[in-house]
Amino acid sequence: TEAIRHLVGMNGGLEGRLMMVEMGEIDLRFIKLKKQKNCRFCSNI
């Protein structure tokens, strides 16, 4: 849940996507976008 909260904290208004992530439907493209922002935490996902 920390990873999910972190992603939401980086970009607000992701309630819908957050629910998808919790259900196991993680959007890899979304995670890659976060990786490109030089976020150490996201690079571990």
mmCIF file of the N, C-alpha and C atoms, coordinates in Angstrom:
data_MODEL
# 
_entry.id   MODEL 
# 
loop_
_atom_site.group_PDB 
_atom_site.id 
_atom_site.type_symbol 
_atom_site.label_atom_id 
_atom_site.label_alt_id 
_atom_site.label_comp_id 
_atom_site.label_asym_id 
_atom_site.label_entity_id 
_atom_site.label_seq_id 
_atom_site.pdbx_PDB_ins_code 
_atom_site.Cartn_x 
_atom_site.Cartn_y 
_atom_site.Cartn_z 
_atom_site.occupancy 
_atom_site.B_iso_or_equiv 
_atom_site.pdbx_formal_charge 
_atom_site.auth_seq_id 
_atom_site.auth_comp_id 
_atom_site.auth_asym_id 
_atom_site.auth_atom_id 
_atom_site.pdbx_PDB_model_num 
ATOM 1   N N  . THR A 1 1  ? 0.832  -1.215 0.000   1.00 0.00 ? 1  THR A N  1 
ATOM 2   C CA . THR A 1 1  ? 0.000  0.000  0.000   1.00 0.00 ? 1  THR A CA 1 
ATOM 3   C C  . THR A 1 1  ? 0.860  1.256  0.000   1.00 0.00 ? 1  THR A C  1 
ATOM 4   N N  . GLU A 1 2  ? 2.076  1.185  0.498   1.00 0.00 ? 2  GLU A N  1 
ATOM 5   C CA . GLU A 1 2  ? 2.947  2.367  0.514   1.00 0.00 ? 2  GLU A CA 1 
ATOM 6   C C  . GLU A 1 2  ? 3.247  2.804  -0.912  1.00 0.00 ? 2  GLU A C  1 
ATOM 7   N N  . ALA A 1 3  ? 3.509  1.838  -1.783  1.00 0.00 ? 3  ALA A N  1 
ATOM 8   C CA . ALA A 1 3  ? 3.810  2.175  -3.179  1.00 0.00 ? 3  ALA A CA 1 
ATOM 9   C C  . ALA A 1 3  ? 2.617  2.863  -3.821  1.00 0.00 ? 3  ALA A C  1 
ATOM 10  N N  . ILE A 1 4  ? 1.422  2.361  -3.536  1.00 0.00 ? 4  ILE A N  1 
ATOM 11  C CA . ILE A 1 4  ? 0.212  2.953  -4.125  1.00 0.00 ? 4  ILE A CA 1 
ATOM 12  C C  . ILE A 1 4  ? 0.035  4.377  -3.610  1.00 0.00 ? 4  ILE A C  1 
ATOM 13  N N  . ARG A 1 5  ? 0.209  4.565  -2.319  1.00 0.00 ? 5  ARG A N  1 
ATOM 14  C CA . ARG A 1 5  ? 0.053  5.904  -1.749  1.00 0.00 ? 5  ARG A CA 1 
ATOM 15  C C  . ARG A 1 5  ? 1.085  6.854  -2.338  1.00 0.00 ? 5  ARG A C  1 
ATOM 16  N N  . HIS A 1 6  ? 2.271  6.343  -2.569  1.00 0.00 ? 6  HIS A N  1 
ATOM 17  C CA . HIS A 1 6  ? 3.345  7.166  -3.120  1.00 0.00 ? 6  HIS A CA 1 
ATOM 18  C C  . HIS A 1 6  ? 2.984  7.627  -4.527  1.00 0.00 ? 6  HIS A C  1 
ATOM 19  N N  . LEU A 1 7  ? 2.485  6.693  -5.341  1.00 0.00 ? 7  LEU A N  1 
ATOM 20  C CA . LEU A 1 7  ? 2.120  7.042  -6.711  1.00 0.00 ? 7  LEU A CA 1 
ATOM 21  C C  . LEU A 1 7  ? 1.019  8.084  -6.710  1.00 0.00 ? 7  LEU A C  1 
ATOM 22  N N  . VAL A 1 8  ? 0.044  7.919  -5.822  1.00 0.00 ? 8  VAL A N  1 
ATOM 23  C CA . VAL A 1 8  ? -1.063 8.866  -5.751  1.00 0.00 ? 8  VAL A CA 1 
ATOM 24  C C  . VAL A 1 8  ? -0.547 10.224 -5.272  1.00 0.00 ? 8  VAL A C  1 
ATOM 25  N N  . GLY A 1 9  ? 0.422  10.200 -4.359  1.00 0.00 ? 9  GLY A N  1 
ATOM 26  C CA . GLY A 1 9  ? 0.957  11.443 -3.832  1.00 0.00 ? 9  GLY A CA 1 
ATOM 27  C C  . GLY A 1 9  ? 1.691  12.242 -4.900  1.00 0.00 ? 9  GLY A C  1 
ATOM 28  N N  . MET A 1 10 ? 2.294  11.541 -5.869  1.00 0.00 ? 10 MET A N  1 
ATOM 29  C CA . MET A 1 10 ? 3.032  12.222 -6.922  1.00 0.00 ? 10 MET A CA 1 
ATOM 30  C C  . MET A 1 10 ? 2.102  12.884 -7.928  1.00 0.00 ? 10 MET A C  1 
ATOM 31  N N  . ASN A 1 11 ? 0.892  12.343 -8.040  1.00 0.00 ? 11 ASN A N  1 
ATOM 32  C CA . ASN A 1 11 ? -0.044 12.902 -9.017  1.00 0.00 ? 11 ASN A CA 1 
ATOM 33  C C  . ASN A 1 11 ? -1.465 12.716 -8.496  1.00 0.00 ? 11 ASN A C  1 
ATOM 34  N N  . GLY A 1 12 ? -2.112 13.819 -8.081  1.00 0.00 ? 12 GLY A N  1 
ATOM 35  C CA . GLY A 1 12 ? -3.453 13.728 -7.511  1.00 0.00 ? 12 GLY A CA 1 
ATOM 36  C C  . GLY A 1 12 ? -4.506 13.328 -8.524  1.00 0.00 ? 12 GLY A C  1 
ATOM 37  N N  . GLY A 1 13 ? -5.682 12.962 -8.044  1.00 0.00 ? 13 GLY A N  1 
ATOM 38  C CA . GLY A 1 13 ? -6.786 12.628 -8.928  1.00 0.00 ? 13 GLY A CA 1 
ATOM 39  C C  . GLY A 1 13 ? -6.661 11.249 -9.553  1.00 0.00 ? 13 GLY A C  1 
ATOM 40  N N  . LEU A 1 14 ? -5.999 10.334 -8.857  1.00 0.00 ? 14 LEU A N  1 
ATOM 41  C CA . LEU A 1 14 ? -5.823 8.989  -9.419  1.00 0.00 ? 14 LEU A CA 1 
ATOM 42  C C  . LEU A 1 14 ? -6.645 7.947  -8.664  1.00 0.00 ? 14 LEU A C  1 
ATOM 43  N N  . GLU A 1 15 ? -7.774 8.401  -8.085  1.00 0.00 ? 15 GLU A N  1 
ATOM 44  C CA . GLU A 1 15 ? -8.587 7.465  -7.314  1.00 0.00 ? 15 GLU A CA 1 
ATOM 45  C C  . GLU A 1 15 ? -9.008 6.268  -8.163  1.00 0.00 ? 15 GLU A C  1 
ATOM 46  N N  . GLY A 1 16 ? -9.422 6.564  -9.395  1.00 0.00 ? 16 GLY A N  1 
ATOM 47  C CA . GLY A 1 16 ? -9.873 5.480  -10.278 1.00 0.00 ? 16 GLY A CA 1 
ATOM 48  C C  . GLY A 1 16 ? -8.761 4.495  -10.561 1.00 0.00 ? 16 GLY A C  1 
ATOM 49  N N  . ARG A 1 17 ? -7.592 5.018  -10.925 1.00 0.00 ? 17 ARG A N  1 
ATOM 50  C CA . ARG A 1 17 ? -6.463 4.140  -11.224 1.00 0.00 ? 17 ARG A CA 1 
ATOM 51  C C  . ARG A 1 17 ? -6.001 3.434  -9.957  1.00 0.00 ? 17 ARG A C  1 
ATOM 52  N N  . LEU A 1 18 ? -6.098 4.124  -8.824  1.00 0.00 ? 18 LEU A N  1 
ATOM 53  C CA . LEU A 1 18 ? -5.694 3.535  -7.553  1.00 0.00 ? 18 LEU A CA 1 
ATOM 54  C C  . LEU A 1 18 ? -6.507 2.276  -7.288  1.00 0.00 ? 18 LEU A C  1 
ATOM 55  N N  . MET A 1 19 ? -7.805 2.337  -7.545  1.00 0.00 ? 19 MET A N  1 
ATOM 56  C CA . MET A 1 19 ? -8.672 1.173  -7.331  1.00 0.00 ? 19 MET A CA 1 
ATOM 57  C C  . MET A 1 19 ? -8.240 0.027  -8.238  1.00 0.00 ? 19 MET A C  1 
ATOM 58  N N  . MET A 1 20 ? -7.861 0.361  -9.478  1.00 0.00 ? 20 MET A N  1 
ATOM 59  C CA . MET A 1 20 ? -7.423 -0.671 -10.416 1.00 0.00 ? 20 MET A CA 1 
ATOM 60  C C  . MET A 1 20 ? -6.147 -1.336 -9.914  1.00 0.00 ? 20 MET A C  1 
ATOM 61  N N  . VAL A 1 21 ? -5.248 -0.531 -9.383  1.00 0.00 ? 21 VAL A N  1 
ATOM 62  C CA . VAL A 1 21 ? -3.981 -1.066 -8.881  1.00 0.00 ? 21 VAL A CA 1 
ATOM 63  C C  . VAL A 1 21 ? -4.245 -2.010 -7.711  1.00 0.00 ? 21 VAL A C  1 
ATOM 64  N N  . GLU A 1 22 ? -5.165 -1.623 -6.826  1.00 0.00 ? 22 GLU A N  1 
ATOM 65  C CA . GLU A 1 22 ? -5.462 -2.457 -5.664  1.00 0.00 ? 22 GLU A CA 1 
ATOM 66  C C  . GLU A 1 22 ? -6.065 -3.789 -6.091  1.00 0.00 ? 22 GLU A C  1 
ATOM 67  N N  . MET A 1 23 ? -6.755 -3.792 -7.228  1.00 0.00 ? 23 MET A N  1 
ATOM 68  C CA . MET A 1 23 ? -7.363 -5.026 -7.718  1.00 0.00 ? 23 MET A CA 1 
ATOM 69  C C  . MET A 1 23 ? -6.376 -5.868 -8.505  1.00 0.00 ? 23 MET A C  1 
ATOM 70  N N  . GLY A 1 24 ? -5.129 -5.378 -8.588  1.00 0.00 ? 24 GLY A N  1 
ATOM 71  C CA . GLY A 1 24 ? -4.098 -6.153 -9.262  1.00 0.00 ? 24 GLY A CA 1 
ATOM 72  C C  . GLY A 1 24 ? -3.934 -5.798 -10.726 1.00 0.00 ? 24 GLY A C  1 
ATOM 73  N N  . GLU A 1 25 ? -4.718 -4.815 -11.213 1.00 0.00 ? 25 GLU A N  1 
ATOM 74  C CA . GLU A 1 25 ? -4.600 -4.436 -12.619 1.00 0.00 ? 25 GLU A CA 1 
ATOM 75  C C  . GLU A 1 25 ? -3.705 -3.213 -12.716 1.00 0.00 ? 25 GLU A C  1 
ATOM 76  N N  . ILE A 1 26 ? -2.396 -3.448 -12.549 1.00 0.00 ? 26 ILE A N  1 
ATOM 77  C CA . ILE A 1 26 ? -1.449 -2.347 -12.538 1.00 0.00 ? 26 ILE A CA 1 
ATOM 78  C C  . ILE A 1 26 ? -1.132 -1.915 -13.966 1.00 0.00 ? 26 ILE A C  1 
ATOM 79  N N  . ASP A 1 27 ? -1.203 -0.617 -14.203 1.00 0.00 ? 27 ASP A N  1 
ATOM 80  C CA . ASP A 1 27 ? -0.907 -0.079 -15.530 1.00 0.00 ? 27 ASP A CA 1 
ATOM 81  C C  . ASP A 1 27 ? 0.605  0.107  -15.639 1.00 0.00 ? 27 ASP A C  1 
ATOM 82  N N  . LEU A 1 28 ? 1.275  -0.821 -16.316 1.00 0.00 ? 28 LEU A N  1 
ATOM 83  C CA . LEU A 1 28 ? 2.734  -0.760 -16.419 1.00 0.00 ? 28 LEU A CA 1 
ATOM 84  C C  . LEU A 1 28 ? 3.193  0.510  -17.116 1.00 0.00 ? 28 LEU A C  1 
ATOM 85  N N  . ARG A 1 29 ? 2.387  0.995  -18.070 1.00 0.00 ? 29 ARG A N  1 
ATOM 86  C CA . ARG A 1 29 ? 2.772  2.213  -18.770 1.00 0.00 ? 29 ARG A CA 1 
ATOM 87  C C  . ARG A 1 29 ? 2.805  3.379  -17.798 1.00 0.00 ? 29 ARG A C  1 
ATOM 88  N N  . PHE A 1 30 ? 1.857  3.391  -16.847 1.00 0.00 ? 30 PHE A N  1 
ATOM 89  C CA . PHE A 1 30 ? 1.799  4.449  -15.857 1.00 0.00 ? 30 PHE A CA 1 
ATOM 90  C C  . PHE A 1 30 ? 3.041  4.396  -14.961 1.00 0.00 ? 30 PHE A C  1 
ATOM 91  N N  . ILE A 1 31 ? 3.415  3.190  -14.574 1.00 0.00 ? 31 ILE A N  1 
ATOM 92  C CA . ILE A 1 31 ? 4.591  3.027  -13.716 1.00 0.00 ? 31 ILE A CA 1 
ATOM 93  C C  . ILE A 1 31 ? 5.856  3.479  -14.453 1.00 0.00 ? 31 ILE A C  1 
ATOM 94  N N  . LYS A 1 32 ? 5.936  3.162  -15.747 1.00 0.00 ? 32 LYS A N  1 
ATOM 95  C CA . LYS A 1 32 ? 7.107  3.579  -16.526 1.00 0.00 ? 32 LYS A CA 1 
ATOM 96  C C  . LYS A 1 32 ? 7.196  5.092  -16.574 1.00 0.00 ? 32 LYS A C  1 
ATOM 97  N N  . LEU A 1 33 ? 6.040  5.765  -16.672 1.00 0.00 ? 33 LEU A N  1 
ATOM 98  C CA . LEU A 1 33 ? 6.041  7.228  -16.706 1.00 0.00 ? 33 LEU A CA 1 
ATOM 99  C C  . LEU A 1 33 ? 6.619  7.753  -15.402 1.00 0.00 ? 33 LEU A C  1 
ATOM 100 N N  . LYS A 1 34 ? 6.264  7.115  -14.284 1.00 0.00 ? 34 LYS A N  1 
ATOM 101 C CA . LYS A 1 34 ? 6.772  7.557  -12.992 1.00 0.00 ? 34 LYS A CA 1 
ATOM 102 C C  . LYS A 1 34 ? 8.268  7.299  -12.886 1.00 0.00 ? 34 LYS A C  1 
ATOM 103 N N  . LYS A 1 35 ? 8.724  6.204  -13.476 1.00 0.00 ? 35 LYS A N  1 
ATOM 104 C CA . LYS A 1 35 ? 10.155 5.897  -13.429 1.00 0.00 ? 35 LYS A CA 1 
ATOM 105 C C  . LYS A 1 35 ? 10.954 6.987  -14.131 1.00 0.00 ? 35 LYS A C  1 
ATOM 106 N N  . GLN A 1 36 ? 10.393 7.542  -15.199 1.00 0.00 ? 36 GLN A N  1 
ATOM 107 C CA . GLN A 1 36 ? 11.099 8.549  -15.970 1.00 0.00 ? 36 GLN A CA 1 
ATOM 108 C C  . GLN A 1 36 ? 11.274 9.845  -15.192 1.00 0.00 ? 36 GLN A C  1 
ATOM 109 N N  . LYS A 1 37 ? 10.606 9.968  -14.061 1.00 0.00 ? 37 LYS A N  1 
ATOM 110 C CA . LYS A 1 37 ? 10.701 11.203 -13.280 1.00 0.00 ? 37 LYS A CA 1 
ATOM 111 C C  . LYS A 1 37 ? 11.790 11.099 -12.206 1.00 0.00 ? 37 LYS A C  1 
ATOM 112 N N  . ASN A 1 38 ? 12.710 10.157 -12.385 1.00 0.00 ? 38 ASN A N  1 
ATOM 113 C CA . ASN A 1 38 ? 13.840 10.006 -11.461 1.00 0.00 ? 38 ASN A CA 1 
ATOM 114 C C  . ASN A 1 38 ? 13.390 9.839  -10.011 1.00 0.00 ? 38 ASN A C  1 
ATOM 115 N N  . CYS A 1 39 ? 12.403 8.986  -9.825  1.00 0.00 ? 39 CYS A N  1 
ATOM 116 C CA . CYS A 1 39 ? 11.919 8.749  -8.461  1.00 0.00 ? 39 CYS A CA 1 
ATOM 117 C C  . CYS A 1 39 ? 12.539 7.450  -7.961  1.00 0.00 ? 39 CYS A C  1 
ATOM 118 N N  . ARG A 1 40 ? 13.366 7.515  -6.959  1.00 0.00 ? 40 ARG A N  1 
ATOM 119 C CA . ARG A 1 40 ? 14.052 6.321  -6.446  1.00 0.00 ? 40 ARG A CA 1 
ATOM 120 C C  . ARG A 1 40 ? 13.056 5.262  -6.004  1.00 0.00 ? 40 ARG A C  1 
ATOM 121 N N  . PHE A 1 41 ? 11.983 5.692  -5.322  1.00 0.00 ? 41 PHE A N  1 
ATOM 122 C CA . PHE A 1 41 ? 11.003 4.741  -4.818  1.00 0.00 ? 41 PHE A CA 1 
ATOM 123 C C  . PHE A 1 41 ? 10.335 3.987  -5.967  1.00 0.00 ? 41 PHE A C  1 
ATOM 124 N N  . CYS A 1 42 ? 9.919  4.749  -7.006  1.00 0.00 ? 42 CYS A N  1 
ATOM 125 C CA . CYS A 1 42 ? 9.214  4.133  -8.124  1.00 0.00 ? 42 CYS A CA 1 
ATOM 126 C C  . CYS A 1 42 ? 10.122 3.207  -8.914  1.00 0.00 ? 42 CYS A C  1 
ATOM 127 N N  . SER A 1 43 ? 11.416 3.457  -8.909  1.00 0.00 ? 43 SER A N  1 
ATOM 128 C CA . SER A 1 43 ? 12.338 2.623  -9.677  1.00 0.00 ? 43 SER A CA 1 
ATOM 129 C C  . SER A 1 43 ? 12.421 1.224  -9.079  1.00 0.00 ? 43 SER A C  1 
ATOM 130 N N  . ASN A 1 44 ? 11.933 1.064  -7.839  1.00 0.00 ? 44 ASN A N  1 
ATOM 131 C CA . ASN A 1 44 ? 11.977 -0.243 -7.188  1.00 0.00 ? 44 ASN A CA 1 
ATOM 132 C C  . ASN A 1 44 ? 10.746 -1.075 -7.494  1.00 0.00 ? 44 ASN A C  1 
ATOM 133 N N  . ILE A 1 45 ? 9.771  -0.511 -8.193  1.00 0.00 ? 45 ILE A N  1 
ATOM 134 C CA . ILE A 1 45 ? 8.533  -1.232 -8.471  1.00 0.00 ? 45 ILE A CA 1 
ATOM 135 C C  . ILE A 1 45 ? 8.765  -2.189 -9.643  1.00 0.00 ? 45 ILE A C  1 
# 
